[in-house]
Amino acid sequence: MKRKRKVTTFFISITLIILLLLLFPTWTPKIEGENSIAILESIEINGTELEVMIRGVDRNNPIIIFVHGGPGCSEIPYVRKYQDLLEEHFTIVHYDQRGSGKSYRFFEDYSTISSDQHVEDLLALTDFVKDEFSQEKVLLIGHSFGTYIGMKAVDKAPDKYAAYIGIGQVSNYINSEVDSFNYTMSEANKAGNHKDVDKLKLLEDSIKKGEAHTPRDIVRKYGGASRLINDNMDYYIGFLTNPEYNLLDVIRYIKGISATQGILLAEEKENDITAVVNSLDIPMYFVMGKYDYMTSTKSAKAYFDNVNAPFKDFIVFEKSAHYPQFEEKIVFEDWLVKTWKSLEK
């Protein structure tokens, strides 16, 4: 009987711990200051609930909306560690896109999800933020696949934004993947890693035909994803220790990637951004890491050269790969503050 009671107590305790982890309330830490803002909440956008995190030391500062990549890879779980300097100068809005992270709904159908739907959500969110903070325009920053959504949003409604910044800008799918292939093949040969070389050789024809992408684990292995941070570890630590996500949100995150990523990547490949958007009516900046082979810097430059805009600039961060805004956050903060001041003139 004693053993039975111990086993029962153990399983009850484990069940309670799991329930606590699943349902533990989430929040974003307070920022000191009379006019500061630090909120994490769901808002209704176009018939669904989107999770939004807004942070800044002064709610009257200019607004930045960040559009995360993936698809499906919210940055809310860990991004605070990289944006503390930016919070001094800007009111920063992050949101989990429809079907992503905390915005994933277990009984919602995502089988018809599209970038156009994400664009409409972004435009509606932009209107919400502008009304909430009584500001005319915001600065739009997309990262990785978020640049696909961002470019289309700015093309559709340029009057809503002061400027567009694409970090890890997507471009021609095949050209970018061929660059990634050539880089990883070269690095694998230098390292004498015959296993990786053989794996890449098997994929070479498929990659060059646009039927496959360079394996991301190999790109990451040779520094084509990040060099000064561990982006995967940021997620693990964020999931485990940061208050913005609980265990249920982690499950949502995984489910969201499974439900939406394949559909959206297939759309990006079939509807190449270089053919979809070739001019913008507002200032445009592409910010790339020198060693970015998730979205090739060389391919992004070719796209940049063919986009018409009233002002445009191509910025390369010399020590970074796919995350220059995180890998060189001090340099990025300095550049962004100076860029905003130039836009205000």
C-alpha positions, 0 to 999 in steps of 0.5 A: 500500500505504501508503494502504491501511495508513493507511485500515485503521489509521484504521478499526481506531482508530475501531472501538476508540474506539467499542467503548471508549465502548460498553463503558467501565465505569460508576460513581458517584464516591465520597463522602468519609466513614467511613459514606458510600455511593456505589454504582451497581449492578443489582439483581434486582427482579420478574424483571428487573434494575433499575439503582440509584444510592444516594448519601449522606454517612451511610448512617444518614440517612433514605432518599429514593426518587426516581421519575423521569418521562418516561416513560423519562427516567432522571435518573441521567445528570446528577442529581448536580449538583443533589443534592449538598446533599441528600446531606448530610442523606439517603441518596438512591436513584435507579433506572432504571425497567423498560425505561428507561436502564440498566435497558433489556434489548435482548431483553426484551419491553416491549409489555405494560408498564404503570404497575401493573408499575412500581408493583410494581417500586417497592414491591419496590425499597422493601422492598429498600432498607428491608432494606438500611439497616434503616429502617422507612419511606422518603420517596417523591418522584415527578417528572412521570410518576413522580408517576403511579407514586408516587401509585399506589404510596402508595395501594397500600402507604402503610405503606411510606412516611413521606410522599409528595411529588409534584414536577411532579405530574400531574393531569387530562390534558385540563385540564393540556394546555389550560392549556399551550395557553393559556399558549403561545398567549398567550406566542407572541402576545406575542412576535409569533411567527406561526409558533407561533401558527398551529401552535397554532391547528391543534392547538387542537381536538385538544388540547381534546378530549384527542387531542393535547398541546401541543407540548413544544418550544413549551412549552419555548421559552416557559419552561414546562419550565425557566427557571433550568436547561437540562434538555436540555443537562444530559442531553447533558453528562451522557451525554458526561462523567459516569461513570454512563452509557457509550455503550451506556447512551445507546443503551439510554436512547433505545431505552427511550423508544421502547419504553415512552413511548407505551404509558405515556402512553396509559395515563395519558391513559385512566386519569386519575390524578384518578379513580384516586387520590383519597385517601392515608393518609399526609402528601402534598405537591405541589411545583410551579414557578409556570411549570410548563406540562409538568404544569400547576400550576393543574390540579395544585392542582385535583387537590390540593384533591380528595385527602383526606390526614391532612396535605397541603400545596401548595408553589409555587416562584416562580422555577421551571417543571417542575424546582423541585428543580433550578432552586431547589435551595438553596430546595428543600433547605431546604424538604425538610430542614424538612419531614422534621424536621416529619414526625419530630415 
